[in-house]
Amino acid sequence: MAAAALGALEPLWVSICTSCVIARLLVKAGGTYKLATTQGYQTMDTPVGARPIVRETTLEEYRKEPNFAREDEPRPDQTLYLTPPGWEYKEKPNAWGMAIDMNRCVGCNNCILACQSENNIPVVGKEQVVIGRHMHWLRVDTYYQGDRENPRAFFQPVPCMQCETAPCEVVCPVGATVHSTEGLNDMVYNRCVGTRYCSNNCPYKVRRFNFLLYQDWETPQIKMMRNPDVSVRSRGVMEKCTYCVQRITQGRIDAERQERAVRDSEVQTACQQSCPANAIIFGNINDPNSQVAKLKAESRNYSLLADLNTRPRTTYLAEVRNPNPALE
């Protein structure tokens, strides 16, 4: 009789042992529950077809038009920015850059956790995230295409683009974001007064502002948890991805001590090191034999929002699909 009664209740699952019968029912609770997501607070969406963000094609189409991803790339001489003397990046020993392969990224978000741990990024909680005050330097945007019931997903990690003609630099009134001789878009935290002009002028929306004092300066255990090579930021300061400049500096110092150049793959960013699919490649783009330089020379390589002519050091390799026709 107990079994018949349980059948009438349509339990979600039933566990039967020698002395008990347990049933769990799925009941509609009513009301709403707010979900916290970071992607909608820094959207780069444009009208369909106006500015492709994720570039993808099939293998058949790629063979017909291998340069499809580069159609919006500006010419090298197509710029209003004049290169100041001493800032010719191609003549420097090191010019750091990154290539992200869209074919390899699976959207696991491992890079986000590695970046947060490496760079002392605070955890702000759901309350701050839902009002757009998240602090992650790196995000993974997700886009969907096709049938709503069975869409095709695309994952795009978005760190700082490290633009050579950075829109954020020209609007900072105190010079808190400047360019290094190696082409990095650096942050000088002690100069920042929190105008947030740089964040407003960033088309990629990768800058984060400390609206509150998110860091705990008092608890000794938390102090031991932080990376001693990275500054801990306070309230009112803007921050962003630095290409793990502390690792670059350490690699440069080690190479200088041994009187040699920095070797390819000797310096790895935290996101690159943690990526299980090797979707993120970082290195010296001035070295034609480096892995990142070879990837940037491929026809699949493209810049995000290339029509803005920001000349980003972070670029992407377009996704090329070769699906089984029976699965399409």
Secondary structure as a PSIPRED ss2 file (coil, helix, strand):
# PSIPRED VFORMAT (PSIPRED V4.0)

   1 M C   1.000  0.000  0.000
   2 A H   0.000  1.000  0.000
   3 A H   0.000  1.000  0.000
   4 A H   0.000  1.000  0.000
   5 A H   0.000  1.000  0.000
   6 L H   0.000  1.000  0.000
   7 G H   0.000  1.000  0.000
   8 A H   0.000  1.000  0.000
   9 L H   0.000  1.000  0.000
  10 E C   1.000  0.000  0.000
  11 P C   1.000  0.000  0.000
  12 L C   1.000  0.000  0.000
  13 W E   0.000  0.000  1.000
  14 V E   0.000  0.000  1.000
  15 S E   0.000  0.000  1.000
  16 I E   0.000  0.000  1.000
  17 C C   1.000  0.000  0.000
  18 T C   1.000  0.000  0.000
  19 S C   1.000  0.000  0.000
  20 C C   1.000  0.000  0.000
  21 V E   0.000  0.000  1.000
  22 I E   0.000  0.000  1.000
  23 A E   0.000  0.000  1.000
  24 R E   0.000  0.000  1.000
  25 L C   1.000  0.000  0.000
  26 L C   1.000  0.000  0.000
  27 V C   1.000  0.000  0.000
  28 K C   1.000  0.000  0.000
  29 A C   1.000  0.000  0.000
  30 G C   1.000  0.000  0.000
  31 G C   1.000  0.000  0.000
  32 T C   1.000  0.000  0.000
  33 Y C   1.000  0.000  0.000
  34 K C   1.000  0.000  0.000
  35 L C   1.000  0.000  0.000
  36 A C   1.000  0.000  0.000
  37 T C   1.000  0.000  0.000
  38 T C   1.000  0.000  0.000
  39 Q H   0.000  1.000  0.000
  40 G H   0.000  1.000  0.000
  41 Y H   0.000  1.000  0.000
  42 Q H   0.000  1.000  0.000
  43 T C   1.000  0.000  0.000
  44 M C   1.000  0.000  0.000
  45 D C   1.000  0.000  0.000
  46 T C   1.000  0.000  0.000
  47 P C   1.000  0.000  0.000
  48 V C   1.000  0.000  0.000
  49 G C   1.000  0.000  0.000
  50 A C   1.000  0.000  0.000
  51 R C   1.000  0.000  0.000
  52 P C   1.000  0.000  0.000
  53 I C   1.000  0.000  0.000
  54 V C   1.000  0.000  0.000
  55 R C   1.000  0.000  0.000
  56 E E   0.000  0.000  1.000
  57 T E   0.000  0.000  1.000
  58 T E   0.000  0.000  1.000
  59 L H   0.000  1.000  0.000
  60 E H   0.000  1.000  0.000
  61 E H   0.000  1.000  0.000
  62 Y H   0.000  1.000  0.000
  63 R H   0.000  1.000  0.000
  64 K H   0.000  1.000  0.000
  65 E C   1.000  0.000  0.000
  66 P C   1.000  0.000  0.000
  67 N C   1.000  0.000  0.000
  68 F H   0.000  1.000  0.000
  69 A H   0.000  1.000  0.000
  70 R H   0.000  1.000  0.000
  71 E C   1.000  0.000  0.000
  72 D C   1.000  0.000  0.000
  73 E C   1.000  0.000  0.000
  74 P C   1.000  0.000  0.000
  75 R C   1.000  0.000  0.000
  76 P C   1.000  0.000  0.000
  77 D C   1.000  0.000  0.000
  78 Q C   1.000  0.000  0.000
  79 T C   1.000  0.000  0.000
  80 L C   1.000  0.000  0.000
  81 Y C   1.000  0.000  0.000
  82 L C   1.000  0.000  0.000
  83 T C   1.000  0.000  0.000
  84 P C   1.000  0.000  0.000
  85 P C   1.000  0.000  0.000
  86 G C   1.000  0.000  0.000
  87 W C   1.000  0.000  0.000
  88 E C   1.000  0.000  0.000
  89 Y H   0.000  1.000  0.000
  90 K H   0.000  1.000  0.000
  91 E H   0.000  1.000  0.000
  92 K C   1.000  0.000  0.000
  93 P C   1.000  0.000  0.000
  94 N C   1.000  0.000  0.000
  95 A C   1.000  0.000  0.000
  96 W E   0.000  0.000  1.000
  97 G E   0.000  0.000  1.000
  98 M E   0.000  0.000  1.000
  99 A E   0.000  0.000  1.000
 100 I E   0.000  0.000  1.000
 101 D E   0.000  0.000  1.000
 102 M C   1.000  0.000  0.000
 103 N C   1.000  0.000  0.000
 104 R C   1.000  0.000  0.000
 105 C C   1.000  0.000  0.000
 106 V C   1.000  0.000  0.000
 107 G C   1.000  0.000  0.000
 108 C C   1.000  0.000  0.000
 109 N C   1.000  0.000  0.000
 110 N H   0.000  1.000  0.000
 111 C H   0.000  1.000  0.000
 112 I H   0.000  1.000  0.000
 113 L H   0.000  1.000  0.000
 114 A H   0.000  1.000  0.000
 115 C H   0.000  1.000  0.000
 116 Q H   0.000  1.000  0.000
 117 S H   0.000  1.000  0.000
 118 E H   0.000  1.000  0.000
 119 N C   1.000  0.000  0.000
 120 N C   1.000  0.000  0.000
 121 I C   1.000  0.000  0.000
 122 P C   1.000  0.000  0.000
 123 V C   1.000  0.000  0.000
 124 V C   1.000  0.000  0.000
 125 G C   1.000  0.000  0.000
 126 K H   0.000  1.000  0.000
 127 E H   0.000  1.000  0.000
 128 Q H   0.000  1.000  0.000
 129 V H   0.000  1.000  0.000
 130 V C   1.000  0.000  0.000
 131 I C   1.000  0.000  0.000
 132 G C   1.000  0.000  0.000
 133 R C   1.000  0.000  0.000
 134 H C   1.000  0.000  0.000
 135 M C   1.000  0.000  0.000
 136 H C   1.000  0.000  0.000
 137 W C   1.000  0.000  0.000
 138 L C   1.000  0.000  0.000
 139 R E   0.000  0.000  1.000
 140 V E   0.000  0.000  1.000
 141 D E   0.000  0.000  1.000
 142 T E   0.000  0.000  1.000
 143 Y E   0.000  0.000  1.000
 144 Y E   0.000  0.000  1.000
 145 Q E   0.000  0.000  1.000
 146 G C   1.000  0.000  0.000
 147 D C   1.000  0.000  0.000
 148 R C   1.000  0.000  0.000
 149 E C   1.000  0.000  0.000
 150 N C   1.000  0.000  0.000
 151 P C   1.000  0.000  0.000
 152 R E   0.000  0.000  1.000
 153 A E   0.000  0.000  1.000
 154 F E   0.000  0.000  1.000
 155 F E   0.000  0.000  1.000
 156 Q E   0.000  0.000  1.000
 157 P E   0.000  0.000  1.000
 158 V E   0.000  0.000  1.000
 159 P C   1.000  0.000  0.000
 160 C C   1.000  0.000  0.000
 161 M C   1.000  0.000  0.000
 162 Q C   1.000  0.000  0.000
 163 C E   0.000  0.000  1.000
 164 E C   1.000  0.000  0.000
 165 T C   1.000  0.000  0.000
 166 A C   1.000  0.000  0.000
 167 P C   1.000  0.000  0.000
 168 C C   1.000  0.000  0.000
 169 E H   0.000  1.000  0.000
 170 V H   0.000  1.000  0.000
 171 V H   0.000  1.000  0.000
 172 C C   1.000  0.000  0.000
 173 P C   1.000  0.000  0.000
 174 V C   1.000  0.000  0.000
 175 G C   1.000  0.000  0.000
 176 A C   1.000  0.000  0.000
 177 T E   0.000  0.000  1.000
 178 V E   0.000  0.000  1.000
 179 H E   0.000  0.000  1.000
 180 S C   1.000  0.000  0.000
 181 T C   1.000  0.000  0.000
 182 E C   1.000  0.000  0.000
 183 G C   1.000  0.000  0.000
 184 L C   1.000  0.000  0.000
 185 N E   0.000  0.000  1.000
 186 D E   0.000  0.000  1.000
 187 M E   0.000  0.000  1.000
 188 V C   1.000  0.000  0.000
 189 Y C   1.000  0.000  0.000
 190 N C   1.000  0.000  0.000
 191 R C   1.000  0.000  0.000
 192 C C   1.000  0.000  0.000
 193 V C   1.000  0.000  0.000
 194 G C   1.000  0.000  0.000
 195 T C   1.000  0.000  0.000
 196 R C   1.000  0.000  0.000
 197 Y H   0.000  1.000  0.000
 198 C H   0.000  1.000  0.000
 199 S H   0.000  1.000  0.000
 200 N H   0.000  1.000  0.000
 201 N H   0.000  1.000  0.000
 202 C C   1.000  0.000  0.000
 203 P C   1.000  0.000  0.000
 204 Y C   1.000  0.000  0.000
 205 K C   1.000  0.000  0.000
 206 V C   1.000  0.000  0.000
 207 R C   1.000  0.000  0.000
 208 R E   0.000  0.000  1.000
 209 F E   0.000  0.000  1.000
 210 N C   1.000  0.000  0.000
 211 F C   1.000  0.000  0.000
 212 L C   1.000  0.000  0.000
 213 L C   1.000  0.000  0.000
 214 Y C   1.000  0.000  0.000
 215 Q C   1.000  0.000  0.000
 216 D C   1.000  0.000  0.000
 217 W C   1.000  0.000  0.000
 218 E C   1.000  0.000  0.000
 219 T C   1.000  0.000  0.000
 220 P H   0.000  1.000  0.000
 221 Q H   0.000  1.000  0.000
 222 I H   0.000  1.000  0.000
 223 K H   0.000  1.000  0.000
 224 M H   0.000  1.000  0.000
 225 M H   0.000  1.000  0.000
 226 R C   1.000  0.000  0.000
 227 N C   1.000  0.000  0.000
 228 P C   1.000  0.000  0.000
 229 D C   1.000  0.000  0.000
 230 V C   1.000  0.000  0.000
 231 S C   1.000  0.000  0.000
 232 V C   1.000  0.000  0.000
 233 R C   1.000  0.000  0.000
 234 S C   1.000  0.000  0.000
 235 R C   1.000  0.000  0.000
 236 G C   1.000  0.000  0.000
 237 V C   1.000  0.000  0.000
 238 M E   0.000  0.000  1.000
 239 E E   0.000  0.000  1.000
 240 K C   1.000  0.000  0.000
 241 C C   1.000  0.000  0.000
 242 T C   1.000  0.000  0.000
 243 Y C   1.000  0.000  0.000
 244 C C   1.000  0.000  0.000
 245 V H   0.000  1.000  0.000
 246 Q H   0.000  1.000  0.000
 247 R H   0.000  1.000  0.000
 248 I H   0.000  1.000  0.000
 249 T H   0.000  1.000  0.000
 250 Q H   0.000  1.000  0.000
 251 G H   0.000  1.000  0.000
 252 R H   0.000  1.000  0.000
 253 I H   0.000  1.000  0.000
 254 D H   0.000  1.000  0.000
 255 A H   0.000  1.000  0.000
 256 E H   0.000  1.000  0.000
 257 R H   0.000  1.000  0.000
 258 Q C   1.000  0.000  0.000
 259 E C   1.000  0.000  0.000
 260 R C   1.000  0.000  0.000
 261 A C   1.000  0.000  0.000
 262 V C   1.000  0.000  0.000
 263 R C   1.000  0.000  0.000
 264 D C   1.000  0.000  0.000
 265 S C   1.000  0.000  0.000
 266 E C   1.000  0.000  0.000
 267 V C   1.000  0.000  0.000
 268 Q C   1.000  0.000  0.000
 269 T C   1.000  0.000  0.000
 270 A H   0.000  1.000  0.000
 271 C H   0.000  1.000  0.000
 272 Q H   0.000  1.000  0.000
 273 Q H   0.000  1.000  0.000
 274 S H   0.000  1.000  0.000
 275 C C   1.000  0.000  0.000
 276 P C   1.000  0.000  0.000
 277 A C   1.000  0.000  0.000
 278 N C   1.000  0.000  0.000
 279 A C   1.000  0.000  0.000
 280 I E   0.000  0.000  1.000
 281 I E   0.000  0.000  1.000
 282 F E   0.000  0.000  1.000
 283 G E   0.000  0.000  1.000
 284 N E   0.000  0.000  1.000
 285 I C   1.000  0.000  0.000
 286 N C   1.000  0.000  0.000
 287 D C   1.000  0.000  0.000
 288 P C   1.000  0.000  0.000
 289 N C   1.000  0.000  0.000
 290 S C   1.000  0.000  0.000
 291 Q H   0.000  1.000  0.000
 292 V H   0.000  1.000  0.000
 293 A H   0.000  1.000  0.000
 294 K H   0.000  1.000  0.000
 295 L H   0.000  1.000  0.000
 296 K H   0.000  1.000  0.000
 297 A C   1.000  0.000  0.000
 298 E C   1.000  0.000  0.000
 299 S C   1.000  0.000  0.000
 300 R C   1.000  0.000  0.000
 301 N E   0.000  0.000  1.000
 302 Y E   0.000  0.000  1.000
 303 S C   1.000  0.000  0.000
 304 L C   1.000  0.000  0.000
 305 L C   1.000  0.000  0.000
 306 A H   0.000  1.000  0.000
 307 D H   0.000  1.000  0.000
 308 L H   0.000  1.000  0.000
 309 N C   1.000  0.000  0.000
 310 T C   1.000  0.000  0.000
 311 R C   1.000  0.000  0.000
 312 P E   0.000  0.000  1.000
 313 R C   1.000  0.000  0.000
 314 T E   0.000  0.000  1.000
 315 T E   0.000  0.000  1.000
 316 Y E   0.000  0.000  1.000
 317 L E   0.000  0.000  1.000
 318 A C   1.000  0.000  0.000
 319 E E   0.000  0.000  1.000
 320 V E   0.000  0.000  1.000
 321 R E   0.000  0.000  1.000
 322 N C   1.000  0.000  0.000
 323 P C   1.000  0.000  0.000
 324 N C   1.000  0.000  0.000
 325 P H   0.000  1.000  0.000
 326 A H   0.000  1.000  0.000
 327 L H   0.000  1.000  0.000
 328 E C   1.000  0.000  0.000
